[in-house]
Structures are given as structure tokens and as C-alpha cells.
């Protein structure tokens, strides 16, 4: 498990935290993986949603499986370049991500950090000094929702990316909340704050 975009992190219990999957939530997904900065394209409204959450005091953290590294489709320098493009795009709308946690392993590696296993989310809780119970975890796939459920987080499905397919297939945690996209999810969260 690796953390990118590190900074000093508060250990206060009052930290407002949200965990987002990357591909299919913030940017368009691809069955062939996002392998270069040119392939990274934000979903309309997602960057502004991150900005609204940031301005409302949320620590925005990304937790993403990036098995393209383990498959040899791209390297760490390329992943960093993709994230740098995302950081620049967020900055243009006044948003920010506090940290990115990612799993570079393939599905057959049996690691603890690859979603749906909860290792990455547990590590986020440790690094931010937050009990993950009730923490909103937004994803477009069943593995995102199951990882959230495993740590007691609030699973939130967006229908972008693989979200509609995930909804059709069912088997989601019972307390999953469903939104059309990240912009709707952020608006609903902020309305309830």
C-alpha cells in the first residue's frame, strides 16, 4: 500500500473525511485502464464537487485500485503524472485532494490493500486518526462498497463509471446510498451538514 500527496494530518476526532474512488467517480473509466495523463478526463461536475467538499471542511481522500502498475501497463512515474494532471485541474476550480492511497497489485496477489479488502480504508483511518465508522465512501463498483462496509463506513454508489452495471447486478450492502454522480452525492452531503 502506498500513499501519495502526503502532508501532516490532524489526529482530531472532529476531522470530516470522505473517501472517493478515482476511476468512474472523479474521472471517466476505461476497461483498458487509464494509462496516461492524456487518458485522464474528469466527469462533468466532479471537480467542482470535490471543491465544494474541500471548502466545507472535508478532508478528501482517494482510495483506488491501480492494478495497471502490477500488470506492467504503466509505471509509478506515469501514475504520478496522471495525479498531477488531476491536482492541477482541481486547483483551477478551487478543489484539493488531501491524499491518494492506491493498491498497485493485481487481483491474484492476495494483498490486504486491494478493494474489496478493507486494508486501504483501514490505513486511511489510521493516517487521519479517524474511526471509519460512518465515513462516506463513494465508489462506482461493488468492491468499493464492500470495502466501505467492512470498515463500518457509509457506502455510496454513483451511477457514473461502472455504477449502473453495479446497480443492475445488485448484491450491494443494505445501507448503500445511490446518487447519479459525485456532484449529487456532494450536494446531498452538504445539505445534511
Protein Blocks (a to p, Z undefined) as FASTA:
>chain_A
ZZehiacddfbfklccddddfehplmccdfkbpabfklpccdehklmmmmmmmmnopacd
dddddfklmnopacfklmmmmmmmmmmmmmmnopacfbdcddfbdfklopaklcfbfklm
mmmmmmnopafehpacddfbfklmmmmmmnopacdddfehjlmmmmmngoiafklccdfb
lmlmmmmmmmmZZ
